[in-house]
């Protein structure tokens, strides 16, 4: 049997194709992300959206690498993927944020109240 036709491989590929190019569980707050904020987000927002086998693409922010933030993600059956730090312009999350920033500039909104 061809590797691509194995049922488990097909299931993962189909799931990836359904969920690619999506941002799930967004959370907006004022200020920089630190370990406490990231753990709160993971525990109260992100794990509610996760299904076993999900893959999270996370940038290399120091608070994202904490063990306390990883444990609930792994307990939900999801996997973490940290892209190589050598080419940040190729990271999917950076491309998504570039689009978001473009849309914000296009609307001319510069305050939180005008965006929401």
C-alpha positions, 0 to 999 in steps of 0.5 A, a space after each residue: 500500500 502506498 504510504 499516502 493511502 494509509 488510513 491514518 495518513 489520509 486522516 491527518 492530511 484531510 484534517 490538516 487541509 480542513 484547518 490550514 490557514 486558520 487562526 483559532 482561539 484569538 485573544 486580545 489584551 493590552 500589553 506584552 505577552 509574558 509567562 503568566 498571560 500565556 499560561 492564562 490564555 492556554 488554560 482558559 481559551 486555547 485548550 477549549 479549542 484543541 482536539 487530539 492531533 491538532 498542531 500548534 505553530 507557535 513563534 519562539 517567544 520565551 514564554 511560549 517555551 515554558 513547561 507550564 504552558 506546554 503541559 495543558 497543550 500536550 494533555 489535550 493531545 495536541 502537538 507544538 511546532 516551533 519553526 526555525 528562528 533563522 527565517 521568521 518571515 517564512 513562519 505562518 504566524 508571522 505571515 498571518 500577523 502581517 496580513 492583520 497589520 495590513 488590514 489595520 493600516 488599510 482601515 486607518 484605525 489606530 486605536 483599540 476602540 476604533 478597531 472593535 
